[in-house]
Amino acid sequence: MRNAILEEAWKKEEGVITAVVIIIYNHEIPSLTDKIVDIQHNYLNEVIFSSHIHVSKLNCM
């Protein structure tokens, strides 16, 4: 039911659509963090929040 309501709202361009994107990445890959920040800056109206969490010694989220 929820999906049907959301699909109709999307078709009518009504309401607000919210999403969460989670990326787990190796922070030792050169310039990867810079690329992620650049993407966030290119989509300032869409990306309204970001967080950096240390999952392990090599991986961040």
PDB file of N, CA, C and O in Angstrom, chain B, residues numbered from 101:
ATOM      1  N   MET B 101       0.819  -1.180   0.000  1.00  0.00           N
ATOM      2  CA  MET B 101       0.000   0.000   0.000  1.00  0.00           C
ATOM      3  C   MET B 101       0.872   1.256   0.000  1.00  0.00           C
ATOM      4  O   MET B 101       0.633   2.195  -0.759  1.00  0.00           O
ATOM      5  N   ARG B 102       1.881   1.252   0.864  1.00  0.00           N
ATOM      6  CA  ARG B 102       2.768   2.409   0.960  1.00  0.00           C
ATOM      7  C   ARG B 102       3.429   2.704  -0.373  1.00  0.00           C
ATOM      8  O   ARG B 102       3.505   3.858  -0.795  1.00  0.00           O
ATOM      9  N   ASN B 103       3.910   1.650  -1.040  1.00  0.00           N
ATOM     10  CA  ASN B 103       4.565   1.831  -2.338  1.00  0.00           C
ATOM     11  C   ASN B 103       3.606   2.404  -3.370  1.00  0.00           C
ATOM     12  O   ASN B 103       4.002   3.247  -4.175  1.00  0.00           O
ATOM     13  N   ALA B 104       2.355   1.964  -3.363  1.00  0.00           N
ATOM     14  CA  ALA B 104       1.372   2.474  -4.315  1.00  0.00           C
ATOM     15  C   ALA B 104       1.118   3.961  -4.079  1.00  0.00           C
ATOM     16  O   ALA B 104       1.027   4.733  -5.033  1.00  0.00           O
ATOM     17  N   ILE B 105       1.005   4.363  -2.821  1.00  0.00           N
ATOM     18  CA  ILE B 105       0.794   5.778  -2.495  1.00  0.00           C
ATOM     19  C   ILE B 105       1.993   6.602  -2.932  1.00  0.00           C
ATOM     20  O   ILE B 105       1.825   7.662  -3.534  1.00  0.00           O
ATOM     21  N   LEU B 106       3.201   6.132  -2.638  1.00  0.00           N
ATOM     22  CA  LEU B 106       4.398   6.865  -3.029  1.00  0.00           C
ATOM     23  C   LEU B 106       4.520   6.971  -4.538  1.00  0.00           C
ATOM     24  O   LEU B 106       4.909   8.016  -5.060  1.00  0.00           O
ATOM     25  N   GLU B 107       4.191   5.894  -5.245  1.00  0.00           N
ATOM     26  CA  GLU B 107       4.279   5.912  -6.699  1.00  0.00           C
ATOM     27  C   GLU B 107       3.312   6.938  -7.291  1.00  0.00           C
ATOM     28  O   GLU B 107       3.670   7.660  -8.222  1.00  0.00           O
ATOM     29  N   GLU B 108       2.101   7.006  -6.762  1.00  0.00           N
ATOM     30  CA  GLU B 108       1.121   7.986  -7.250  1.00  0.00           C
ATOM     31  C   GLU B 108       1.586   9.413  -6.959  1.00  0.00           C
ATOM     32  O   GLU B 108       1.461  10.290  -7.814  1.00  0.00           O
ATOM     33  N   ALA B 109       2.117   9.650  -5.772  1.00  0.00           N
ATOM     34  CA  ALA B 109       2.614  10.979  -5.417  1.00  0.00           C
ATOM     35  C   ALA B 109       3.769  11.368  -6.327  1.00  0.00           C
ATOM     36  O   ALA B 109       3.876  12.523  -6.738  1.00  0.00           O
ATOM     37  N   TRP B 110       4.627  10.415  -6.640  1.00  0.00           N
ATOM     38  CA  TRP B 110       5.774  10.679  -7.514  1.00  0.00           C
ATOM     39  C   TRP B 110       5.302  11.036  -8.915  1.00  0.00           C
ATOM     40  O   TRP B 110       5.826  11.964  -9.531  1.00  0.00           O
ATOM     41  N   LYS B 111       4.319  10.308  -9.419  1.00  0.00           N
ATOM     42  CA  LYS B 111       3.778  10.579 -10.752  1.00  0.00           C
ATOM     43  C   LYS B 111       3.168  11.973 -10.828  1.00  0.00           C
ATOM     44  O   LYS B 111       3.273  12.650 -11.850  1.00  0.00           O
ATOM     45  N   LYS B 112       2.528  12.398  -9.736  1.00  0.00           N
ATOM     46  CA  LYS B 112       1.864  13.700  -9.699  1.00  0.00           C
ATOM     47  C   LYS B 112       2.824  14.818  -9.299  1.00  0.00           C
ATOM     48  O   LYS B 112       2.442  15.988  -9.284  1.00  0.00           O
ATOM     49  N   GLU B 113       4.041  14.471  -8.981  1.00  0.00           N
ATOM     50  CA  GLU B 113       5.051  15.424  -8.507  1.00  0.00           C
ATOM     51  C   GLU B 113       4.569  16.166  -7.264  1.00  0.00           C
ATOM     52  O   GLU B 113       4.786  17.370  -7.124  1.00  0.00           O
ATOM     53  N   GLU B 114       3.919  15.440  -6.370  1.00  0.00           N
ATOM     54  CA  GLU B 114       3.462  16.011  -5.114  1.00  0.00           C
ATOM     55  C   GLU B 114       4.281  15.435  -3.969  1.00  0.00           C
ATOM     56  O   GLU B 114       4.826  14.336  -4.071  1.00  0.00           O
ATOM     57  N   GLY B 115       4.359  16.173  -2.902  1.00  0.00           N
ATOM     58  CA  GLY B 115       5.041  15.680  -1.715  1.00  0.00           C
ATOM     59  C   GLY B 115       6.552  15.814  -1.820  1.00  0.00           C
ATOM     60  O   GLY B 115       7.088  16.374  -2.776  1.00  0.00           O
ATOM     61  N   VAL B 116       7.205  15.289  -0.821  1.00  0.00           N
ATOM     62  CA  VAL B 116       8.656  15.338  -0.726  1.00  0.00           C
ATOM     63  C   VAL B 116       9.185  13.913  -0.765  1.00  0.00           C
ATOM     64  O   VAL B 116       8.655  13.026  -0.097  1.00  0.00           O
ATOM     65  N   ILE B 117      10.222  13.704  -1.543  1.00  0.00           N
ATOM     66  CA  ILE B 117      10.855  12.390  -1.608  1.00  0.00           C
ATOM     67  C   ILE B 117      12.193  12.490  -0.877  1.00  0.00           C
ATOM     68  O   ILE B 117      12.990  13.390  -1.144  1.00  0.00           O
ATOM     69  N   THR B 118      12.429  11.566   0.042  1.00  0.00           N
ATOM     70  CA  THR B 118      13.645  11.557   0.837  1.00  0.00           C
ATOM     71  C   THR B 118      14.358  10.228   0.640  1.00  0.00           C
ATOM     72  O   THR B 118      13.726   9.176   0.545  1.00  0.00           O
ATOM     73  N   ALA B 119      15.682  10.292   0.581  1.00  0.00           N
ATOM     74  CA  ALA B 119      16.473   9.073   0.406  1.00  0.00           C
ATOM     75  C   ALA B 119      17.727   9.154   1.264  1.00  0.00           C
ATOM     76  O   ALA B 119      18.165  10.232   1.666  1.00  0.00           O
ATOM     77  N   VAL B 120      18.282   7.999   1.527  1.00  0.00           N
ATOM     78  CA  VAL B 120      19.543   7.902   2.257  1.00  0.00           C
ATOM     79  C   VAL B 120      20.505   7.092   1.400  1.00  0.00           C
ATOM     80  O   VAL B 120      20.169   6.007   0.928  1.00  0.00           O
ATOM     81  N   VAL B 121      21.692   7.626   1.207  1.00  0.00           N
ATOM     82  CA  VAL B 121      22.735   6.925   0.465  1.00  0.00           C
ATOM     83  C   VAL B 121      23.857   6.629   1.444  1.00  0.00           C
ATOM     84  O   VAL B 121      24.393   7.539   2.077  1.00  0.00           O
ATOM     85  N   ILE B 122      24.213   5.363   1.569  1.00  0.00           N
ATOM     86  CA  ILE B 122      25.291   4.961   2.469  1.00  0.00           C
ATOM     87  C   ILE B 122      26.423   4.402   1.624  1.00  0.00           C
ATOM     88  O   ILE B 122      26.228   3.491   0.820  1.00  0.00           O
ATOM     89  N   ILE B 123      27.604   4.962   1.819  1.00  0.00           N
ATOM     90  CA  ILE B 123      28.786   4.517   1.081  1.00  0.00           C
ATOM     91  C   ILE B 123      29.835   4.077   2.092  1.00  0.00           C
ATOM     92  O   ILE B 123      30.207   4.841   2.983  1.00  0.00           O
ATOM     93  N   ILE B 124      30.307   2.851   1.953  1.00  0.00           N
ATOM     94  CA  ILE B 124      31.422   2.372   2.773  1.00  0.00           C
ATOM     95  C   ILE B 124      32.628   2.314   1.846  1.00  0.00           C
ATOM     96  O   ILE B 124      32.593   1.655   0.807  1.00  0.00           O
ATOM     97  N   TYR B 125      33.684   3.004   2.227  1.00  0.00           N
ATOM     98  CA  TYR B 125      34.835   3.130   1.340  1.00  0.00           C
ATOM     99  C   TYR B 125      36.143   3.036   2.115  1.00  0.00           C
ATOM    100  O   TYR B 125      36.196   3.297   3.317  1.00  0.00           O
ATOM    101  N   ASN B 126      37.188   2.660   1.401  1.00  0.00           N
ATOM    102  CA  ASN B 126      38.532   2.583   1.954  1.00  0.00           C
ATOM    103  C   ASN B 126      39.135   3.982   1.903  1.00  0.00           C
ATOM    104  O   ASN B 126      39.357   4.521   0.819  1.00  0.00           O
ATOM    105  N   HIS B 127      39.399   4.564   3.050  1.00  0.00           N
ATOM    106  CA  HIS B 127      39.888   5.941   3.086  1.00  0.00           C
ATOM    107  C   HIS B 127      41.331   6.079   2.601  1.00  0.00           C
ATOM    108  O   HIS B 127      41.817   7.196   2.428  1.00  0.00           O
ATOM    109  N   GLU B 128      42.016   4.967   2.382  1.00  0.00           N
ATOM    110  CA  GLU B 128      43.398   5.036   1.892  1.00  0.00           C
ATOM    111  C   GLU B 128      43.486   5.139   0.371  1.00  0.00           C
ATOM    112  O   GLU B 128      44.579   5.309  -0.170  1.00  0.00           O
ATOM    113  N   ILE B 129      42.357   5.039  -0.325  1.00  0.00           N
ATOM    114  CA  ILE B 129      42.372   5.222  -1.778  1.00  0.00           C
ATOM    115  C   ILE B 129      42.608   6.708  -2.050  1.00  0.00           C
ATOM    116  O   ILE B 129      41.845   7.556  -1.587  1.00  0.00           O
ATOM    117  N   PRO B 130      43.662   7.018  -2.799  1.00  0.00           N
ATOM    118  CA  PRO B 130      44.021   8.422  -3.031  1.00  0.00           C
ATOM    119  C   PRO B 130      42.867   9.239  -3.616  1.00  0.00           C
ATOM    120  O   PRO B 130      42.219   8.816  -4.573  1.00  0.00           O
ATOM    121  N   SER B 131      42.628  10.372  -3.049  1.00  0.00           N
ATOM    122  CA  SER B 131      41.671  11.401  -3.470  1.00  0.00           C
ATOM    123  C   SER B 131      40.203  10.956  -3.485  1.00  0.00           C
ATOM    124  O   SER B 131      39.355  11.694  -3.987  1.00  0.00           O
ATOM    125  N   LEU B 132      39.883   9.791  -2.957  1.00  0.00           N
ATOM    126  CA  LEU B 132      38.491   9.348  -2.946  1.00  0.00           C
ATOM    127  C   LEU B 132      37.630  10.250  -2.064  1.00  0.00           C
ATOM    128  O   LEU B 132      36.524  10.623  -2.455  1.00  0.00           O
ATOM    129  N   THR B 133      38.115  10.597  -0.904  1.00  0.00           N
ATOM    130  CA  THR B 133      37.373  11.478  -0.012  1.00  0.00           C
ATOM    131  C   THR B 133      37.119  12.828  -0.680  1.00  0.00           C
ATOM    132  O   THR B 133      36.028  13.385  -0.559  1.00  0.00           O
ATOM    133  N   ASP B 134      38.116  13.352  -1.379  1.00  0.00           N
ATOM    134  CA  ASP B 134      37.951  14.621  -2.100  1.00  0.00           C
ATOM    135  C   ASP B 134      36.874  14.506  -3.167  1.00  0.00           C
ATOM    136  O   ASP B 134      36.094  15.440  -3.355  1.00  0.00           O
ATOM    137  N   LYS B 135      36.814  13.386  -3.864  1.00  0.00           N
ATOM    138  CA  LYS B 135      35.798  13.189  -4.900  1.00  0.00           C
ATOM    139  C   LYS B 135      34.402  13.145  -4.294  1.00  0.00           C
ATOM    140  O   LYS B 135      33.458  13.702  -4.854  1.00  0.00           O
ATOM    141  N   ILE B 136      34.275  12.481  -3.147  1.00  0.00           N
ATOM    142  CA  ILE B 136      32.971  12.417  -2.472  1.00  0.00           C
ATOM    143  C   ILE B 136      32.527  13.814  -2.046  1.00  0.00           C
ATOM    144  O   ILE B 136      31.360  14.164  -2.222  1.00  0.00           O
ATOM    145  N   VAL B 137      33.421  14.606  -1.497  1.00  0.00           N
ATOM    146  CA  VAL B 137      33.094  15.974  -1.080  1.00  0.00           C
ATOM    147  C   VAL B 137      32.734  16.822  -2.297  1.00  0.00           C
ATOM    148  O   VAL B 137      31.804  17.625  -2.228  1.00  0.00           O
ATOM    149  N   ASP B 138      33.446  16.661  -3.400  1.00  0.00           N
ATOM    150  CA  ASP B 138      33.119  17.398  -4.619  1.00  0.00           C
ATOM    151  C   ASP B 138      31.706  17.087  -5.101  1.00  0.00           C
ATOM    152  O   ASP B 138      30.977  17.990  -5.511  1.00  0.00           O
ATOM    153  N   ILE B 139      31.317  15.819  -5.055  1.00  0.00           N
ATOM    154  CA  ILE B 139      29.955  15.425  -5.454  1.00  0.00           C
ATOM    155  C   ILE B 139      28.935  16.104  -4.542  1.00  0.00           C
ATOM    156  O   ILE B 139      27.917  16.611  -5.014  1.00  0.00           O
ATOM    157  N   GLN B 140      29.208  16.112  -3.236  1.00  0.00           N
ATOM    158  CA  GLN B 140      28.291  16.764  -2.301  1.00  0.00           C
ATOM    159  C   GLN B 140      28.147  18.250  -2.630  1.00  0.00           C
ATOM    160  O   GLN B 140      27.041  18.790  -2.589  1.00  0.00           O
ATOM    161  N   HIS B 141      29.245  18.905  -2.951  1.00  0.00           N
ATOM    162  CA  HIS B 141      29.200  20.335  -3.261  1.00  0.00           C
ATOM    163  C   HIS B 141      28.467  20.608  -4.574  1.00  0.00           C
ATOM    164  O   HIS B 141      27.858  21.666  -4.734  1.00  0.00           O
ATOM    165  N   ASN B 142      28.522  19.680  -5.495  1.00  0.00           N
ATOM    166  CA  ASN B 142      27.829  19.851  -6.778  1.00  0.00           C
ATOM    167  C   ASN B 142      26.320  19.670  -6.644  1.00  0.00           C
ATOM    168  O   ASN B 142      25.570  20.050  -7.543  1.00  0.00           O
ATOM    169  N   TYR B 143      25.873  19.101  -5.544  1.00  0.00           N
ATOM    170  CA  TYR B 143      24.446  18.840  -5.325  1.00  0.00           C
ATOM    171  C   TYR B 143      23.990  19.439  -3.997  1.00  0.00           C
ATOM    172  O   TYR B 143      23.377  18.750  -3.182  1.00  0.00           O
ATOM    173  N   LEU B 144      24.285  20.704  -3.781  1.00  0.00           N
ATOM    174  CA  LEU B 144      23.964  21.353  -2.506  1.00  0.00           C
ATOM    175  C   LEU B 144      22.475  21.353  -2.183  1.00  0.00           C
ATOM    176  O   LEU B 144      22.103  21.279  -1.012  1.00  0.00           O
ATOM    177  N   ASN B 145      21.622  21.433  -3.188  1.00  0.00           N
ATOM    178  CA  ASN B 145      20.178  21.423  -2.927  1.00  0.00           C
ATOM    179  C   ASN B 145      19.666  20.028  -2.587  1.00  0.00           C
ATOM    180  O   ASN B 145      18.633  19.889  -1.931  1.00  0.00           O
ATOM    181  N   GLU B 146      20.377  19.001  -3.027  1.00  0.00           N
ATOM    182  CA  GLU B 146      19.942  17.630  -2.794  1.00  0.00           C
ATOM    183  C   GLU B 146      20.596  17.002  -1.569  1.00  0.00           C
ATOM    184  O   GLU B 146      19.943  16.277  -0.819  1.00  0.00           O
ATOM    185  N   VAL B 147      21.877  17.274  -1.363  1.00  0.00           N
ATOM    186  CA  VAL B 147      22.618  16.691  -0.238  1.00  0.00           C
ATOM    187  C   VAL B 147      22.591  17.702   0.898  1.00  0.00           C
ATOM    188  O   VAL B 147      23.322  18.692   0.883  1.00  0.00           O
ATOM    189  N   ILE B 148      21.734  17.438   1.887  1.00  0.00           N
ATOM    190  CA  ILE B 148      21.587  18.412   2.968  1.00  0.00           C
ATOM    191  C   ILE B 148      22.293  17.980   4.249  1.00  0.00           C
ATOM    192  O   ILE B 148      22.341  18.732   5.223  1.00  0.00           O
ATOM    193  N   PHE B 149      22.839  16.766   4.243  1.00  0.00           N
ATOM    194  CA  PHE B 149      23.523  16.273   5.439  1.00  0.00           C
ATOM    195  C   PHE B 149      24.538  15.221   5.021  1.00  0.00           C
ATOM    196  O   PHE B 149      24.283  14.421   4.121  1.00  0.00           O
ATOM    197  N   SER B 150      25.669  15.228   5.668  1.00  0.00           N
ATOM    198  CA  SER B 150      26.638  14.144   5.484  1.00  0.00           C
ATOM    199  C   SER B 150      27.287  13.854   6.833  1.00  0.00           C
ATOM    200  O   SER B 150      27.375  14.722   7.702  1.00  0.00           O
ATOM    201  N   SER B 151      27.734  12.629   6.983  1.00  0.00           N
ATOM    202  CA  SER B 151      28.356  12.207   8.225  1.00  0.00           C
ATOM    203  C   SER B 151      29.525  11.292   7.888  1.00  0.00           C
ATOM    204  O   SER B 151      29.501  10.589   6.878  1.00  0.00           O
ATOM    205  N   HIS B 152      30.522  11.303   8.718  1.00  0.00           N
ATOM    206  CA  HIS B 152      31.715  10.482   8.505  1.00  0.00           C
ATOM    207  C   HIS B 152      31.891   9.597   9.723  1.00  0.00           C
ATOM    208  O   HIS B 152      32.088  10.094  10.832  1.00  0.00           O
ATOM    209  N   ILE B 153      31.820   8.272   9.523  1.00  0.00           N
ATOM    210  CA  ILE B 153      31.934   7.331  10.626  1.00  0.00           C
ATOM    211  C   ILE B 153      33.067   6.357  10.322  1.00  0.00           C
ATOM    212  O   ILE B 153      33.175   5.851   9.205  1.00  0.00           O
ATOM    213  N   HIS B 154      33.902   6.101  11.309  1.00  0.00           N
ATOM    214  CA  HIS B 154      34.987   5.138  11.158  1.00  0.00           C
ATOM    215  C   HIS B 154      34.463   3.740  11.487  1.00  0.00           C
ATOM    216  O   HIS B 154      34.157   3.432  12.638  1.00  0.00           O
ATOM    217  N   VAL B 155      34.366   2.904  10.457  1.00  0.00           N
ATOM    218  CA  VAL B 155      33.855   1.544  10.625  1.00  0.00           C
ATOM    219  C   VAL B 155      34.961   0.597  11.067  1.00  0.00           C
ATOM    220  O   VAL B 155      34.746  -0.289  11.895  1.00  0.00           O
ATOM    221  N   SER B 156      36.147   0.799  10.502  1.00  0.00           N
ATOM    222  CA  SER B 156      37.323  -0.004  10.861  1.00  0.00           C
ATOM    223  C   SER B 156      38.548   0.860  10.593  1.00  0.00           C
ATOM    224  O   SER B 156      38.423   2.039  10.261  1.00  0.00           O
ATOM    225  N   LYS B 157      39.719   0.276  10.737  1.00  0.00           N
ATOM    226  CA  LYS B 157      40.960   1.028  10.514  1.00  0.00           C
ATOM    227  C   LYS B 157      41.039   1.539   9.075  1.00  0.00           C
ATOM    228  O   LYS B 157      41.557   2.630   8.836  1.00  0.00           O
ATOM    229  N   LEU B 158      40.533   0.766   8.118  1.00  0.00           N
ATOM    230  CA  LEU B 158      40.611   1.147   6.713  1.00  0.00           C
ATOM    231  C   LEU B 158      39.311   1.709   6.149  1.00  0.00           C
ATOM    232  O   LEU B 158      39.340   2.498   5.205  1.00  0.00           O
ATOM    233  N   ASN B 159      38.187   1.319   6.707  1.00  0.00           N
ATOM    234  CA  ASN B 159      36.898   1.669   6.100  1.00  0.00           C
ATOM    235  C   ASN B 159      36.165   2.773   6.854  1.00  0.00           C
ATOM    236  O   ASN B 159      36.144   2.826   8.084  1.00  0.00           O
ATOM    237  N   CYS B 160      35.568   3.646   6.053  1.00  0.00           N
ATOM    238  CA  CYS B 160      34.751   4.740   6.604  1.00  0.00           C
ATOM    239  C   CYS B 160      33.367   4.633   5.974  1.00  0.00           C
ATOM    240  O   CYS B 160      33.170   3.995   4.940  1.00  0.00           O
ATOM    241  N   MET B 161      32.419   5.284   6.642  1.00  0.00           N
ATOM    242  CA  MET B 161      31.061   5.304   6.114  1.00  0.00           C
ATOM    243  C   MET B 161      30.561   6.729   6.164  1.00  0.00           C
ATOM    244  O   MET B 161      29.428   7.001   5.767  1.00  0.00           O
TER     245      MET B 161
END
